[in-house]
Amino acid sequence: MFKNSAEIFAYIKKENVKLIDVRFTDLPGIQHHFNVPVESFDEAVFTDGLMFDGSSIRGFQSIHESDMKLLPVPESAFIDPYRKEKTLVIIFSVHNPGDNSAYSRDPRGVVAKAVDFMRAQGIADTAFFAPEAEFYVFDRVRFKTDINTAYHEIDSYEGAWNTGIKEDADGTPNRGYRTRIKGGYFPVSPTDQFADLRDEMVIQLGKVGLQVERSHHEVGTAGQMEINYRFTDILHAGDELMKFKYVVRNTAWQGGKTATFMPKPLFGDNGSGMHVHQSLWKDGKPLFFGNGYGDLSDLARYYVGGLLKHAPSLLAFTNPTVNSYRRLVPGYEAPVNLVYSARNRSACIRIPITGSNPKAKRIEFRCPDPSSNPYLAFAAMLMAGLDGIINKERDHEFLLKGGVFTKDLIDTWIEFKRKQEVDYVRLRPHPAEFELYFDI
C-alpha cells in the first residue's frame, strides 16, 4: 500500500486518519499492539523508533535489560476495518535500543535474514509462499483448568451432535440440517450455515489488501472453513497471515461467533492444517519447473529433499503446540508419511498438478498448522529447502547458517515450549483420564 514514510504521512492527512495502531509479533506468534494519536506520530518515529518493555513480551527480554525499540515497516500499513475511529495499522520490526541493530528474537527479522542468506548463496532472489490456514467457527466455547477441575465444551448449531436439539440458533424448531462428522466438504446451504459469514470475511480481507481466490466450508463439522488468498513473497506472506487471522477472528466476533486456529479442537473430526505452497524464482524466472517427477526441476527436488531430511527439526516451528500432534494422525486427511507425492494427500509434501505453465509449478508442504508463528515457520522451511540444495547438515545446524536463526533464539524457543506448554500439559490430568482410570 505504501513505499515510504512520505506516502504514509500524505495518506494520513488526505484520509483524516486519527490513530496509528502499532503492531509486532512475539516469539510464540501472537500479535501485540498499542495506539499512537497521529498528532504524536511524526517522521522521527521512522528513525528513532518507539520504545517498549521487552520483559513483558513472551520470549523476549529479561527485566534487567527490558528496553527495546520498534521501527515501522511502511509497506505493511492498512486501514483497520473494525475500529470506530479511522485507524492505520502498521507492523513494526523489533530492534536493539543502542545501535538499532535487528533483534535476534524478532520473528519478522528472522525471515528477512533468511531471504538475505538465500540471495547471498546465489540460489534465488525471491521465495514465494502461500499458506492455506484452515479454521473453525463456533457459537460457544467454555474451558477451565484448575486444581480441582478440568474441562472444555464447544458448541455449534451446525455441529453433528445437535441433531437432537429442540430449537435452532434463531429460536425456530430444529429443522434437521447438520454437517455430518467428516462430511462438511463443499455442502450448499442450509447444511452450510456459514456462507454469509465467509462472504463477509472475504469482503473484509479484500479491504485490507488480500486478494481472495476461493472460500468454502471444509471437511469438519461445526463450521470448519478455508479461505485461500493469492501468494506473495515470503516476508510479506508472514504479514498477510497475521492480517488474515485478525480479519477472520474479528469478523466472526462481530457476527456473534468465535473463530479458532487450533490444529485439533474436536476429537474424531478433521483438524485444521496450514498447507504452505512454495517456489523459488531468480531474475523473474521460476526455478521449480522441469522434466523430473511431477514436472519438478533438479533444484526443486533438492529443495524437497531438504524439507524431508529436516522435517523432525522443522516441526518444532511449523507444528509448535501439544495440540498440533493430535492432528497428525491417520484417518483425518493429515500428512503422516515422510514422502513426497504428486497426488497422495497423506504425504507430507504434495506436488500440485499445475499443467504446462512453469510459473505455476510449486511444492506444497502439508505438515504445518496455523498455531505456528508464520515468520519462524516460513523461515525454517526456506532454510531447510536451501540446505537441501546446498549440502547436508545434521540436526538444526541448517537453521544457524548465515546467522538466520541464532543459537539464542533456538534455545529460548525450546526453553519456552518446555516450561510454558509441555510441562503445563504433561503435569495435569486430562479429563479423559478420569473416564479411563477413576474406578481402576
Secondary structure as GFF3:
##gff-version 3
##sequence-region A 1 440
A	DSSP	alpha_helix	5	14	.	.	.	ID=ss1
A	DSSP	beta_strand	19	25	.	.	.	ID=ss2
A	DSSP	beta_strand	31	37	.	.	.	ID=ss3
A	DSSP	three_ten_helix	38	40	.	.	.	ID=ss4
A	DSSP	alpha_helix	45	48	.	.	.	ID=ss5
A	DSSP	beta_strand	50	53	.	.	.	ID=ss6
A	DSSP	three_ten_helix	54	56	.	.	.	ID=ss7
A	DSSP	three_ten_helix	63	65	.	.	.	ID=ss8
A	DSSP	beta_strand	67	72	.	.	.	ID=ss9
A	DSSP	three_ten_helix	74	76	.	.	.	ID=ss10
A	DSSP	beta_strand	78	79	.	.	.	ID=ss11
A	DSSP	beta_strand	87	95	.	.	.	ID=ss12
A	DSSP	alpha_helix	107	120	.	.	.	ID=ss13
A	DSSP	beta_strand	126	138	.	.	.	ID=ss14
A	DSSP	beta_strand	140	145	.	.	.	ID=ss15
A	DSSP	beta_strand	150	155	.	.	.	ID=ss16
A	DSSP	three_ten_helix	160	164	.	.	.	ID=ss17
A	DSSP	alpha_helix	195	207	.	.	.	ID=ss18
A	DSSP	beta_strand	212	217	.	.	.	ID=ss19
A	DSSP	beta_strand	224	229	.	.	.	ID=ss20
A	DSSP	beta_strand	232	233	.	.	.	ID=ss21
A	DSSP	alpha_helix	234	254	.	.	.	ID=ss22
A	DSSP	beta_strand	258	260	.	.	.	ID=ss23
A	DSSP	beta_strand	274	282	.	.	.	ID=ss24
A	DSSP	beta_strand	285	286	.	.	.	ID=ss25
A	DSSP	three_ten_helix	293	295	.	.	.	ID=ss26
A	DSSP	alpha_helix	298	309	.	.	.	ID=ss27
A	DSSP	alpha_helix	311	318	.	.	.	ID=ss28
A	DSSP	alpha_helix	324	327	.	.	.	ID=ss29
A	DSSP	beta_strand	337	341	.	.	.	ID=ss30
A	DSSP	beta_strand	347	350	.	.	.	ID=ss31
A	DSSP	three_ten_helix	358	360	.	.	.	ID=ss32
A	DSSP	beta_strand	363	365	.	.	.	ID=ss33
A	DSSP	alpha_helix	374	390	.	.	.	ID=ss34
A	DSSP	alpha_helix	397	400	.	.	.	ID=ss35
A	DSSP	three_ten_helix	401	403	.	.	.	ID=ss36
A	DSSP	alpha_helix	407	417	.	.	.	ID=ss37
A	DSSP	pi_helix	418	422	.	.	.	ID=ss38
A	DSSP	alpha_helix	423	426	.	.	.	ID=ss39
A	DSSP	alpha_helix	431	437	.	.	.	ID=ss40
###
